[in-house]
Structure formats: C-alpha cells, structure tokens
Amino acid sequence: MYSNLIIIFIIMTLLIAFIYFYLFARGQQRFMQFWGISWLAYSFSLLFLILFINGNVDYHLLEMRKILDMGNLLFLLFGTYSFTHTNIPSYWARFSLYMLIWVLLGIFYHFDLLSIYLPVSIYQLIITLALCWIILKYWKLPVFEKSLSICLFALWGAGKSFISIFEFYYHAVSTLYLGEIILSNVLNLCIFAVYIKKTQEEVNVAQALYKILAENAIDAIFYYKLKPQPSFTYVTPSIETLTGYSPNEFYAYSKFYLNLADKEDFNLMAEIFAEPNPARHMYSFQVHRKDGSTFWGEINRTIIYEKDIPIATEGILRDNTKLKDAELKQISLKHSRDLLLSYISHELKTPVTSIMGYVNAINDGTLSNPNEIGSALEIISAKTVTLEHLIDDLLQLSKLEMHQFSFHFMLMNVDELSRNLVKDHLLDIKTAGLKPVISINHADLKGANIIVDIQRIDQVFSNIIFNAIKYTKAPNKITLKFELDLRNNFYVVSITDTGAGIPREDIPFIFDRFYKTTIPVVAGKEYGSGLGLTLSKEIIEAHKGEISVKSVLGRGSTFTFKIPLFQDDF
C-alpha cells in the first residue's frame, strides 16, 4: 500500500519537475531550472526509498537518498535566492560540497550510520533556517501567506531532519516517510502557488504600466480585429486629442477609419485595415479631424497572425505634420534650386557670349581699327559689370534663402532715415532728367523709431528707384512718400513713377526671381538681372515687413514697403 502511494507521489513530483523545466524553457527564468532540478532529485530520492521499503534492506540506498535529499534542499535554496533576484552566496556551494565529501567518505570507509545521518540532519536544519530567512526577508507576500509559507518550510525541514535521526534507531518508519512525502508535495504546491501569484502580480503591473503609457501617449495606439468580424477592440484615449473622435466612435462602427481620410485615400485605408499588405508597414496620408481641419498622419502598423492567417492589425497613428512639411519644403527647395540653375545658365549665357564674341573678334583681327577695338572694349566692360551685378545678386539671394545672410539691425528714427534715403538718391533722379516730388510728414515721423538694417533698406529703396528710372521717360516725375500707418503701427515708404506701368497679368509674378516684364525700358537703359525685386522682398520680410505693388498700364506704378514701428513698452 505504501509503495503504491509513494509511486503516485513520485509521478506527481516528476510531473511538477517537468512543469518547472517547461516553464524554464519558455521564459529562461533561472529559479525554474533550480526548482526543476530540486524536485527531480527528490523524485529519485523517493525511488531509492521505495526500493528500501520493498525489502531490499541495503543501507546504501538510504545513504544515496541522503545525497539526493541534500541536492533537493540545495537547489531549492538556490531557486529561492533566484526567485527573489538575490545573488547566491558561494559559501552554500562550498558547504554542500564538504557535506557531500563527508557522506561519500562515510560510504566508502563504512562509517556508522549516525556519523553520516547526524551531519546530514544538521545540514538540513541549516538549509531550512536559510530558506525561512529568505522568505521572511525577501518574499513580498501578505502576512498570513508569508507566515504559512515559513511554517510549512520549517515543519518540512524539521521533519526531514527528525526522520534522518529517527530512522537510524527505528527502521519501520513508513508512516513518517509518508507524512514527509505528503508535506514535501504540499510544500511543492505551495511554492508553485507563490510563483503563480507573483507571475500574476507581474502581469498586473505590466498591464497597469502599459495602460498608463498607452493612455498618456501623444500618439494613438489601436488594435483592429479582422476575424471573425472586423472591429476596433482597443483605441487609446489620445485618439481624441489627435482627431477629435472618441474611442467609442471607433468601437461603434468597424469602418469608422474612413472618416479620417479623403475619398482618394479610401483604398489606402482598406489596405491598412481590411486587406493588410504584409510587404508594407508605414503609411502616410492627410488625416481629417472632427472639426474639419487636417494634419499629416503616419500609421506604423503590424499584422498579427495565427497559423499564417492574419487575424488583427495593431498600429500607432502619429502627427507627422512637421516632418512632412520639412519633406515638402525639401522638394520645393530642390525644384527652386533646379529652376535657379536653369535661370543662371540662361542669364549668364547672353553677356558671356557677347564678351567671348568681342574678345575672339579682337584676337583674330576681325576688329583691327582702334576705334572699333575701343568700342568693343567698352561693351566688354559693360557686360562684365552686368555679370558682376548678376553674380552679386545671386550670392545675396542664396544667402537670404539659406538664412546665412547677416543683418546689422539698429534702432533708427524714421524721420532721419527718410531724409537719408532722399539725400542718397535725389541726384540719381535728377540726373535721369526726371522731376522728384518729395512728401515727408516730419511732424509724425520725428516721434517714431524702427529696428532696421540701414544698408539693406537703402538697397531696397535703390532697387525700386532705379526700376522707376528705367521705365519713366524724362521729364516725367517720380514721387517719394514717407509716412506712418498709426492704425497698424507701420512705417510706410512709397515710390510712384509715371512710366509705362505693369500689365495686370505680370503683377502676381513681379517679385519672382528672374521675372522680367514685357514692357520695354526707356531708350539707353538696360534690363536688370530680374533679381532686384526678389532680393527686396526677402530683405523686407526679414524686417517683418511687407512689400507690394499697384500699377495701371500706361500710367505708372507704385511700389510700397512697410516696416513695423518699434514699440517701447516701458
């Protein structure tokens, strides 16, 4: 009868040992490996016991059982240390090795049983006390469960130690053996229950952390089930911050994702949610918010498989507007750069061709008359100046667009600035045979200041003045007007010519680089590079100002630029 019960317990202990090994293979948790070895050793210990009880009275069987019991205790101790993430002190291995050597010496030299059993019994008590101490100090259990665990360990260890001495004097201890076996298995189940409880607590903590991270994330996380019926099973609350739609709206309708996209993107949305494409994981599209606004969204999703069949899609939706805008800006800049290079090649071709033609004509003797050579050299000089101006304009424009252009801002009184601008360019107007009309409201201007780079504003003023001179015939007038827009807090400068004017269809493009109107310049004047007004616009915008033009064909044009007034809040 006892043999049958012990066999049942051997099978139970082996089964639990293999469960520990299986869990170790799955999770690579070292304490599982130790506990599996511990209970495997105990199973073989019971095997030696059953051989002893069944009439094979060989004390070597009990001695071998003692060695296996020592292994059972030692690996149980190691597992308990690992379970609490505590380093295993090396002295336990040395202590156990000394005890093993003693028992082996006792078997080899035939020591009396008490000389073997008594040290083993003391060893068992010491290990038991260590186990109880680890549980007391490190196991995070409720008081009742911790106390019960300590009592079980203490009773089990003391029982094993007691039996080790008792069986030396009295061999018919089958009932005690059975009690020890039952207690060992109860202890085993207790350890397993503690492991399950701890694992569940770790899962709960992980779920709580995931919930905190998911619900407080800026990006929206979703889980979309494909089988058996498509539906959203989880959407983080951050979806409402991103899109204005609540998670419940997604739960209510399986195709609610269509509300986020343009009709042109419906096929894309179907690929993300309804027909997952395993070759693609990143999607970018314009997301429509509930309030009608849009942003560039990016979905990074993963397909969940079960037996090679897609059963769900999980993913993250994030606002990718800044990155997308930067990408579009890069595309635009590349296009502008390519266009600029084509314009440069076109603009440089004419003066370079002209210079090369005259130089070759001089070199090969086509032009031999000193007067002809002199005229050619004057043309070459003029074309060289044109090239210099073009290259200088291109350099300035490039620096402005790359934000590498240096400004030297200073506080300037607008009345003084107006006087200086008139003074510096009045002679240019008169020399061209034109009549200057000056309008400066000195009373208003004296009390106002602006933050300005004087040299750059003079450059803007000069560009506009020389454009006006090129398209105005003498003895017509050019009007210079300086005033304040007190309603909007601007310093306003206007230059009005009485020239040919600008065609209406040309006005939207007048500030574009290299753009030239079809209106002919005054005889004796040359077209510019087509960059002056572009540079002027960039400079004024760097001053947080505005520049504009009004024109009537055949009656003249008015160019106006505004710069914000300096506001002294103290």
BAMARVEX-501659 format. One record per residue (C-alpha): residue number from 1; residue in three letters; y, z, x. Coordinates in steps of 0.1 Angstrom, whole numbers, plus 5000, padded with zeros to 4 digits. Layout:
NUM;ALA;Y;Z;X;
...
***
This chain:
1;MET;5000;5000;5000;
2;TYR;5024;5010;5028;
3;SER;5015;4979;5046;
4;ASN;5024;4956;5017;
5;LEU;5057;4974;5012;
6;ILE;5065;4971;5049;
7;ILE;5056;4934;5048;
8;ILE;5081;4929;5019;
9;PHE;5108;4947;5039;
10;ILE;5100;4926;5069;
11;ILE;5105;4895;5049;
12;MET;5138;4909;5034;
13;THR;5151;4918;5068;
14;LEU;5142;4884;5083;
15;LEU;5159;4867;5053;
16;ILE;5191;4887;5059;
17;ALA;5189;4880;5096;
18;PHE;5187;4843;5089;
19;ILE;5216;4845;5065;
20;TYR;5237;4860;5093;
21;PHE;5226;4832;5117;
22;TYR;5235;4806;5090;
23;LEU;5269;4822;5085;
24;PHE;5274;4823;5122;
25;ALA;5266;4785;5125;
26;ARG;5291;4778;5097;
27;GLY;5320;4800;5109;
28;GLN;5312;4808;5145;
29;GLN;5321;4844;5139;
30;ARG;5305;4863;5168;
31;PHE;5298;4895;5149;
32;MET;5275;4875;5126;
33;GLN;5255;4864;5156;
34;PHE;5252;4900;5168;
35;TRP;5241;4913;5134;
36;GLY;5216;4885;5131;
37;ILE;5200;4894;5164;
38;SER;5201;4931;5154;
39;TRP;5181;4926;5122;
40;LEU;5158;4901;5138;
41;ALA;5149;4928;5164;
42;TYR;5144;4953;5135;
43;SER;5120;4928;5118;
44;PHE;5098;4926;5149;
45;SER;5101;4964;5152;
46;LEU;5086;4967;5117;
47;LEU;5059;4942;5127;
48;PHE;5048;4965;5156;
49;LEU;5049;4994;5132;
50;ILE;5026;4978;5107;
51;LEU;5001;4969;5135;
52;PHE;5002;5006;5145;
53;ILE;4997;5019;5109;
54;ASN;4968;4995;5102;
55;GLY;4945;5013;5126;
56;ASN;4954;4997;5159;
57;VAL;4964;5031;5173;
58;ASP;4979;5018;5205;
59;TYR;5010;5039;5216;
60;HIS;5022;5008;5235;
61;LEU;5030;4994;5201;
62;LEU;5053;5023;5193;
63;GLU;5068;5021;5227;
64;MET;5076;4984;5222;
65;ARG;5090;4993;5188;
66;LYS;5113;5018;5205;
67;ILE;5126;4990;5228;
68;LEU;5132;4968;5197;
69;ASP;5149;4997;5179;
70;MET;5172;5001;5208;
71;GLY;5181;4964;5206;
72;ASN;5186;4968;5169;
73;LEU;5211;4996;5174;
74;LEU;5228;4980;5204;
75;PHE;5235;4946;5187;
76;LEU;5245;4964;5155;
77;LEU;5271;4983;5177;
78;PHE;5283;4950;5193;
79;GLY;5286;4934;5159;
80;THR;5306;4963;5146;
81;TYR;5330;4961;5175;
82;SER;5334;4923;5170;
83;PHE;5338;4928;5133;
84;THR;5369;4949;5139;
85;HIS;5382;4924;5166;
86;THR;5378;4950;5193;
87;ASN;5367;4943;5228;
88;ILE;5332;4956;5235;
89;PRO;5332;4981;5264;
90;SER;5310;4971;5292;
91;TYR;5296;5007;5296;
92;TRP;5274;5002;5264;
93;ALA;5255;4973;5280;
94;ARG;5250;4994;5313;
95;PHE;5239;5025;5293;
96;SER;5214;5004;5273;
97;LEU;5201;4987;5305;
98;TYR;5195;5021;5321;
99;MET;5176;5033;5290;
100;LEU;5155;5001;5289;
101;ILE;5146;5005;5326;
102;TRP;5136;5041;5319;
103;VAL;5113;5031;5290;
104;LEU;5097;5003;5309;
105;LEU;5091;5026;5338;
106;GLY;5076;5051;5314;
107;ILE;5052;5024;5300;
108;PHE;5043;5011;5335;
109;TYR;5037;5046;5350;
110;HIS;5022;5061;5318;
111;PHE;5048;5088;5313;
112;ASP;5040;5112;5285;
113;LEU;5055;5101;5252;
114;LEU;5080;5129;5249;
115;SER;5096;5117;5282;
116;ILE;5102;5083;5266;
117;TYR;5109;5094;5229;
118;LEU;5134;5121;5237;
119;PRO;5158;5099;5258;
120;VAL;5155;5072;5231;
121;SER;5163;5097;5204;
122;ILE;5194;5109;5223;
123;TYR;5204;5072;5228;
124;GLN;5200;5066;5190;
125;LEU;5222;5096;5182;
126;ILE;5249;5085;5207;
127;ILE;5250;5049;5193;
128;THR;5251;5063;5157;
129;LEU;5281;5085;5166;
130;ALA;5298;5055;5182;
131;LEU;5292;5034;5150;
132;CYS;5306;5062;5128;
133;TRP;5336;5065;5150;
134;ILE;5343;5027;5149;
135;ILE;5340;5027;5111;
136;LEU;5363;5057;5108;
137;LYS;5390;5043;5131;
138;TYR;5389;5006;5126;
139;TRP;5373;4997;5092;
140;LYS;5400;4991;5066;
141;LEU;5382;5004;5036;
142;PRO;5392;5027;5007;
143;VAL;5384;5064;5014;
144;PHE;5353;5066;4992;
145;GLU;5338;5034;5006;
146;LYS;5346;5044;5042;
147;SER;5331;5079;5037;
148;LEU;5300;5064;5020;
149;SER;5295;5039;5049;
150;ILE;5299;5067;5075;
151;CYS;5273;5089;5056;
152;LEU;5248;5060;5055;
153;PHE;5252;5052;5092;
154;ALA;5249;5089;5101;
155;LEU;5219;5095;5078;
156;TRP;5202;5064;5091;
157;GLY;5208;5071;5128;
158;ALA;5199;5107;5125;
159;GLY;5167;5097;5105;
160;LYS;5157;5073;5132;
161;SER;5163;5099;5159;
162;PHE;5144;5126;5140;
163;ILE;5114;5103;5134;
164;SER;5113;5094;5171;
165;ILE;5106;5131;5179;
166;PHE;5086;5139;5148;
167;GLU;5061;5111;5153;
168;PHE;5053;5125;5188;
169;TYR;5038;5156;5172;
170;TYR;5026;5142;5139;
171;HIS;5014;5106;5136;
172;ALA;5008;5105;5098;
173;VAL;5045;5098;5091;
174;SER;5041;5068;5068;
175;THR;5063;5083;5041;
176;LEU;5090;5090;5066;
177;TYR;5087;5055;5080;
178;LEU;5090;5041;5045;
179;GLY;5122;5062;5039;
180;GLU;5137;5050;5072;
181;ILE;5129;5013;5063;
182;ILE;5144;5017;5029;
183;LEU;5175;5034;5044;
184;SER;5178;5006;5070;
185;ASN;5178;4979;5044;
186;VAL;5203;4998;5023;
187;LEU;5225;5001;5054;
188;ASN;5220;4964;5060;
189;LEU;5231;4955;5024;
190;CYS;5260;4979;5029;
191;ILE;5272;4960;5060;
192;PHE;5267;4927;5042;
193;ALA;5287;4940;5012;
194;VAL;5315;4952;5036;
195;TYR;5315;4917;5051;
196;ILE;5318;4900;5017;
197;LYS;5346;4924;5007;
198;LYS;5365;4917;5039;
199;THR;5360;4880;5036;
200;GLN;5373;4881;5000;
201;GLU;5403;4900;5012;
202;GLU;5410;4875;5039;
203;VAL;5407;4847;5013;
204;ASN;5431;4865;4990;
205;VAL;5455;4870;5019;
206;ALA;5452;4833;5029;
207;GLN;5458;4823;4993;
208;ALA;5488;4845;4989;
209;LEU;5503;4832;5022;
210;TYR;5496;4796;5011;
211;LYS;5512;4803;4977;
212;ILE;5543;4818;4994;
213;LEU;5545;4789;5018;
214;ALA;5539;4763;4991;
215;GLU;5563;4778;4966;
216;ASN;5591;4783;4991;
217;ALA;5587;4750;5009;
218;ILE;5615;4725;5008;
219;ASP;5590;4696;5004;
220;ALA;5570;4693;4972;
221;ILE;5532;4696;4975;
222;PHE;5509;4682;4949;
223;TYR;5472;4678;4941;
224;TYR;5462;4649;4918;
225;LYS;5427;4649;4905;
226;LEU;5411;4614;4900;
227;LYS;5377;4625;4885;
228;PRO;5367;4629;4857;
229;GLN;5401;4623;4842;
230;PRO;5433;4617;4863;
231;SER;5458;4646;4861;
232;PHE;5480;4668;4882;
233;THR;5463;4701;4888;
234;TYR;5489;4716;4911;
235;VAL;5525;4709;4919;
236;THR;5548;4733;4938;
237;PRO;5580;4746;4922;
238;SER;5600;4728;4949;
239;ILE;5594;4695;4929;
240;GLU;5621;4707;4905;
241;THR;5646;4712;4934;
242;LEU;5638;4677;4947;
243;THR;5636;4657;4915;
244;GLY;5649;4679;4886;
245;TYR;5615;4677;4869;
246;SER;5594;4709;4864;
247;PRO;5557;4711;4874;
248;ASN;5548;4715;4837;
249;GLU;5562;4680;4830;
250;PHE;5538;4666;4856;
251;TYR;5509;4686;4842;
252;ALA;5516;4673;4807;
253;TYR;5512;4636;4815;
254;SER;5489;4621;4841;
255;LYS;5512;4592;4848;
256;PHE;5544;4611;4850;
257;TYR;5549;4600;4886;
258;LEU;5561;4566;4871;
259;ASN;5593;4584;4861;
260;LEU;5602;4588;4898;
261;ALA;5602;4551;4907;
262;ASP;5618;4518;4899;
263;LYS;5596;4493;4880;
264;GLU;5594;4473;4911;
265;ASP;5576;4502;4928;
266;PHE;5550;4509;4900;
267;ASN;5523;4491;4919;
268;LEU;5531;4513;4949;
269;MET;5528;4544;4928;
270;ALA;5495;4532;4914;
271;GLU;5482;4528;4949;
272;ILE;5492;4564;4957;
273;PHE;5478;4580;4926;
274;ALA;5455;4557;4907;
275;GLU;5439;4534;4933;
276;PRO;5440;4552;4966;
277;ASN;5442;4529;4996;
278;PRO;5422;4546;5024;
279;ALA;5439;4525;5051;
280;ARG;5474;4538;5042;
281;HIS;5487;4573;5042;
282;MET;5525;4570;5043;
283;TYR;5547;4556;5015;
284;SER;5585;4553;5013;
285;PHE;5604;4544;4981;
286;GLN;5636;4553;4962;
287;VAL;5630;4584;4940;
288;HIS;5648;4587;4907;
289;ARG;5659;4623;4899;
290;LYS;5661;4635;4863;
291;ASP;5699;4634;4864;
292;GLY;5698;4596;4873;
293;SER;5707;4600;4910;
294;THR;5683;4587;4936;
295;PHE;5672;4595;4972;
296;TRP;5648;4580;4997;
297;GLY;5615;4598;4993;
298;GLU;5584;4598;5015;
299;ILE;5549;4606;5004;
300;ASN;5523;4616;5030;
301;ARG;5490;4618;5012;
302;THR;5453;4624;5020;
303;ILE;5424;4612;4999;
304;ILE;5397;4639;4990;
305;TYR;5362;4625;4990;
306;GLU;5329;4638;4975;
307;LYS;5298;4619;4985;
308;ASP;5320;4590;4997;
309;ILE;5337;4588;4963;
310;PRO;5375;4595;4961;
311;ILE;5379;4624;4937;
312;ALA;5415;4635;4943;
313;THR;5448;4629;4962;
314;GLU;5468;4656;4978;
315;GLY;5501;4650;4994;
316;ILE;5536;4660;5003;
317;LEU;5568;4645;4989;
318;ARG;5599;4650;5011;
319;ASP;5635;4639;5010;
320;ASN;5637;4612;5037;
321;THR;5673;4600;5030;
322;LYS;5688;4609;5063;
323;LEU;5660;4592;5083;
324;LYS;5660;4562;5060;
325;ASP;5698;4558;5062;
326;ALA;5696;4560;5100;
327;GLU;5669;4533;5099;
328;LEU;5690;4511;5077;
329;LYS;5720;4517;5099;
330;GLN;5700;4507;5129;
331;ILE;5690;4474;5111;
332;SER;5726;4469;5102;
333;LEU;5738;4476;5138;
334;LYS;5712;4451;5151;
335;HIS;5724;4425;5127;
336;SER;5760;4432;5136;
337;ARG;5752;4431;5173;
338;ASP;5734;4397;5169;
339;LEU;5763;4384;5149;
340;LEU;5788;4397;5175;
341;LEU;5769;4380;5203;
342;SER;5769;4347;5184;
343;TYR;5807;4351;5178;
344;ILE;5812;4359;5215;
345;SER;5793;4329;5227;
346;HIS;5813;4308;5203;
347;GLU;5847;4323;5211;
348;LEU;5842;4322;5249;
349;LYS;5829;4286;5248;
350;THR;5863;4270;5240;
351;PRO;5885;4285;5268;
352;VAL;5857;4284;5293;
353;THR;5850;4247;5285;
354;SER;5887;4239;5288;
355;ILE;5890;4258;5321;
356;MET;5859;4241;5336;
357;GLY;5872;4207;5324;
358;TYR;5906;4210;5342;
359;VAL;5890;4225;5373;
360;ASN;5865;4197;5376;
361;ALA;5893;4171;5370;
362;ILE;5913;4186;5399;
363;ASN;5882;4188;5422;
364;ASP;5870;4152;5416;
365;GLY;5906;4138;5419;
366;THR;5909;4127;5383;
367;LEU;5941;4147;5383;
368;SER;5959;4139;5415;
369;ASN;5996;4138;5405;
370;PRO;6013;4171;5415;
371;ASN;6029;4173;5380;
372;GLU;5995;4168;5363;
373;ILE;5979;4194;5385;
374;GLY;6007;4218;5378;
375;SER;6003;4213;5340;
376;ALA;5966;4218;5344;
377;LEU;5970;4250;5363;
378;GLU;5994;4263;5336;
379;ILE;5968;4255;5309;
380;ILE;5941;4272;5331;
381;SER;5963;4303;5335;
382;ALA;5970;4304;5297;
383;LYS;5932;4301;5289;
384;THR;5924;4328;5315;
385;VAL;5949;4351;5297;
386;THR;5932;4343;5264;
387;LEU;5898;4351;5279;
388;GLU;5912;4384;5293;
389;HIS;5926;4394;5259;
390;LEU;5893;4385;5242;
391;ILE;5872;4404;5266;
392;ASP;5895;4434;5264;
393;ASP;5894;4433;5226;
394;LEU;5856;4431;5226;
395;LEU;5853;4461;5250;
396;GLN;5876;4482;5229;
397;LEU;5858;4473;5197;
398;SER;5824;4480;5212;
399;LYS;5836;4515;5224;
400;LEU;5850;4522;5189;
401;GLU;5818;4513;5172;
402;MET;5797;4533;5196;
403;HIS;5821;4563;5193;
404;GLN;5828;4561;5230;
405;PHE;5865;4553;5226;
406;SER;5887;4580;5239;
407;PHE;5918;4591;5219;
408;HIS;5946;4613;5231;
409;PHE;5958;4630;5200;
410;MET;5991;4649;5198;
411;LEU;6014;4664;5173;
412;MET;6043;4639;5167;
413;ASN;6074;4639;5145;
414;VAL;6071;4608;5122;
415;ASP;6109;4600;5124;
416;GLU;6107;4599;5162;
417;LEU;6075;4578;5161;
418;SER;6092;4554;5137;
419;ARG;6122;4550;5160;
420;ASN;6100;4543;5190;
421;LEU;6079;4517;5172;
422;VAL;6110;4498;5161;
423;LYS;6126;4501;5195;
424;ASP;6095;4488;5213;
425;HIS;6091;4457;5191;
426;LEU;6125;4448;5178;
427;LEU;6131;4424;5207;
428;ASP;6098;4406;5201;
429;ILE;6110;4398;5165;
430;LYS;6145;4387;5176;
431;THR;6131;4366;5205;
432;ALA;6109;4346;5180;
433;GLY;6142;4337;5161;
434;LEU;6133;4360;5131;
435;LYS;6156;4384;5113;
436;PRO;6144;4421;5114;
437;VAL;6150;4442;5083;
438;ILE;6145;4479;5091;
439;SER;6140;4506;5064;
440;ILE;6136;4542;5077;
441;ASN;6141;4572;5054;
442;HIS;6153;4595;5082;
443;ALA;6161;4624;5059;
444;ASP;6124;4627;5047;
445;LEU;6108;4617;5080;
446;LYS;6126;4643;5101;
447;GLY;6107;4672;5085;
448;ALA;6072;4656;5087;
449;ASN;6046;4655;5115;
450;ILE;6013;4638;5121;
451;ILE;5984;4642;5146;
452;VAL;5983;4608;5164;
453;ASP;5974;4589;5195;
454;ILE;6008;4572;5201;
455;GLN;5994;4544;5223;
456;ARG;5967;4534;5197;
457;ILE;5992;4534;5168;
458;ASP;6015;4513;5189;
459;GLN;5986;4489;5194;
460;VAL;5980;4486;5157;
461;PHE;6017;4481;5150;
462;SER;6019;4455;5177;
463;ASN;5988;4436;5164;
464;ILE;6004;4433;5129;
465;ILE;6039;4424;5143;
466;PHE;6025;4395;5164;
467;ASN;6004;4383;5135;
468;ALA;6036;4382;5113;
469;ILE;6055;4364;5141;
470;LYS;6027;4337;5144;
471;TYR;6028;4329;5107;
472;THR;6066;4332;5100;
473;LYS;6090;4303;5107;
474;ALA;6125;4310;5120;
475;PRO;6150;4321;5108;
476;ASN;6130;4340;5081;
477;LYS;6128;4377;5081;
478;ILE;6103;4404;5089;
479;THR;6107;4438;5071;
480;LEU;6097;4471;5087;
481;LYS;6095;4500;5063;
482;PHE;6087;4537;5073;
483;GLU;6084;4563;5045;
484;LEU;6064;4593;5032;
485;ASP;6039;4594;5003;
486;LEU;6046;4630;4995;
487;ARG;6023;4629;4965;
488;ASN;5993;4622;4986;
489;ASN;6006;4636;5019;
490;PHE;6007;4603;5039;
491;TYR;6030;4587;5065;
492;VAL;6033;4551;5054;
493;VAL;6042;4521;5076;
494;SER;6046;4486;5060;
495;ILE;6052;4452;5078;
496;THR;6062;4424;5055;
497;ASP;6066;4388;5066;
498;THR;6079;4358;5048;
499;GLY;6053;4334;5062;
500;ALA;6026;4313;5048;
501;GLY;6006;4341;5032;
502;ILE;5969;4345;5030;
503;PRO;5946;4327;5005;
504;ARG;5931;4351;4979;
505;GLU;5896;4343;4989;
506;ASP;5903;4353;5025;
507;ILE;5918;4387;5018;
508;PRO;5884;4406;5014;
509;PHE;5874;4394;5049;
510;ILE;5907;4397;5068;
511;PHE;5896;4428;5087;
512;ASP;5862;4414;5097;
513;ARG;5856;4407;5133;
514;PHE;5864;4371;5145;
515;TYR;5876;4362;5110;
516;LYS;5904;4336;5110;
517;THR;5923;4323;5080;
518;THR;5926;4286;5075;
519;ILE;5964;4288;5073;
520;PRO;5980;4271;5103;
521;VAL;6001;4291;5127;
522;VAL;6037;4282;5135;
523;ALA;6041;4254;5159;
524;GLY;6039;4265;5195;
525;LYS;6019;4296;5186;
526;GLU;5981;4301;5192;
527;TYR;5954;4317;5171;
528;GLY;5942;4350;5184;
529;SER;5907;4363;5190;
530;GLY;5901;4374;5155;
531;LEU;5896;4409;5166;
532;GLY;5931;4424;5164;
533;LEU;5929;4434;5127;
534;THR;5893;4447;5132;
535;LEU;5905;4469;5160;
536;SER;5935;4481;5140;
537;LYS;5912;4491;5111;
538;GLU;5889;4511;5134;
539;ILE;5919;4529;5150;
540;ILE;5935;4538;5117;
541;GLU;5901;4551;5103;
542;ALA;5897;4572;5135;
543;HIS;5930;4588;5124;
544;LYS;5915;4595;5090;
545;GLY;5939;4569;5075;
546;GLU;5938;4537;5056;
547;ILE;5949;4501;5062;
548;SER;5954;4474;5036;
549;VAL;5970;4440;5029;
550;LYS;5987;4423;5000;
551;SER;5996;4387;5001;
552;VAL;6009;4358;4980;
553;LEU;6001;4323;4992;
554;GLY;6033;4306;5004;
555;ARG;6054;4338;5001;
556;GLY;6042;4361;5028;
557;SER;6020;4391;5034;
558;THR;6025;4429;5036;
559;PHE;6002;4450;5059;
560;THR;6003;4487;5052;
561;PHE;5987;4516;5071;
562;LYS;5988;4553;5062;
563;ILE;5981;4584;5083;
564;PRO;5977;4619;5068;
565;LEU;6005;4643;5074;
566;PHE;5999;4674;5094;
567;GLN;5997;4704;5071;
568;ASP;6009;4736;5087;
569;ASP;5993;4764;5066;
570;PHE;6008;4793;5085;
***
